Amino acid sequence: MAEFTPEEAVGHFQLPSFSENVKYFGIALGNSVRRFDVSRDGLQEVRGLINRLIHAAGPEVMLEIRNRAIRNALLGIACAVGGVALSAASYRAAANKPEGGKYTVTYGLVFFGVAMLCKGIYGFMQYNQVRSLAES
């Protein structure tokens, strides 16, 4: 149905992802995505293929994966810490009023931060897998 260079293949393959709400393995073809129900062992083989394709694509693609992982992890940490800090500041402001007050808990920001941190950690894991291929 389609042929891809290693650089293109990395962008066309979609692995199952909780954070992106993707349940099946997919291959983007034009404006549509063909989805496949693949066994766990099959997904491991696909992940290995993707890692080999990333390795074959060169160091620029590997650096892009590492930089994306760093960006996601830092964004996640910033959002989670910011959400906790905003909640604590809101609570403190409400507690310091003599008559009491309302405060806001920014749990959405904290959950988003944790999800982005997990996505960053997963990116680091993928980068390390690809780097180990390059070293062998």
N, C-alpha and C positions, 0 to 999 in steps of 0.2 A: 504493500500500500504506500510505503514511503521509505526513502533512504535519507539518513542523516550523517553528517560528519560528527566526530566525537563532541565537538563544541556545541553543535546544534542538538544532539541527542540529550545532553544534560538538561537543556531547557525544555525539551518536549516530554520527558518522563515525569509523571506525577506519582509519588509514593503515597500510601495512606498516611494521613496526618490528622491527629486529634485537634491541634490548634487551628488548622485550616478547614476542618470539617470535611475531610476527604476520606471516604470509606474504602474505596477500591483503588487498585493500581490503574493508572491511565496513561494514554499517549495522546498528546495534543496533535491533531492533524487539521491544519487550517483553522477554522473558527470553531471546530467541535473537538470534544475529547472522547476518545474511545476508552471505555472502562472495562476492566477485567477482574473477575473474582479469582485471586491467586492465593495458593496455599502459603502457609508460613515459610516453608522451605523454598518455595518459588520466589517469595519476596526477598529472602536472603540472597538468592542467586541474582535477582534483579539489582539489589543494593550493591553486590559485588561487581556486577557489570557497570553500574553507574560510577562506582569508585574507580574502576579501571578506565572508564571514559574520561572522567575528570582528570586522572593522572595523565592520560594521553593528550588531553587538551592543553596541557602545559602549566607552568608555574603561575601564570596570570590568573587562571581559573581557580587554582588552589588558594592563591592570595585573596581572591574575591570571596571565597567561602569563609576563610579565616576572618576577613574584615567584616563580613555580614554577621558572623557569630559574635565578634567583639561588639559590634553595634547593637545587636539584639540583647546581649547580656547587659551592656551598660544602660540601655534604655529600660530594660526590665528592672534593674536595681534602682535606677532613678525614680521610676514610677512607683515601685513598691515602697521605697523609703519616703518619697514625697506624699503618697497616700496616707501612710502612717503618721507622718509629721503634720499634715493638714488635719487629720482626725484629732490628734492630740492637741493641736493649737485650738481647734474649735471647741473641744471639751474644756480646755483650760479657760478659755474666754467665757464659756457659759458658767463654769464653776466659780469664777471670780465675781460674778454679778451677785449682789446681796439677795436678790429675789430669785436667783437661779436663771436658767435660760435653756434654750435649745442648742443642740450641737449637731454637727454632721459627721457621719462616718463614711469615708470615701472608700468603701470596700471594692467598688468596681475598679478603681485605679490600682489598688493593691493586687487584685486578681489578674488584671491585665499585666502588671509588672511581673508577677510570678510566672505567668504564661510566657512572656517574652524572655525572661531569664531561662526558663526551661528550653525554649527554642534556641537560645544562644548556646546553652550547654550541649544540646543535640548537634548544633553546627560544629562545635569544637570536637565532638566525638567523630563526626564525619571527616573533619579536617585531619584528625589524627589517623584515622583509617587510611585515608588517601596518602598521607605523608609516609605511613609505614610501607605502602606499596612502592613509593618513590625510593625508599631507603633499601628495599630488598632487590 
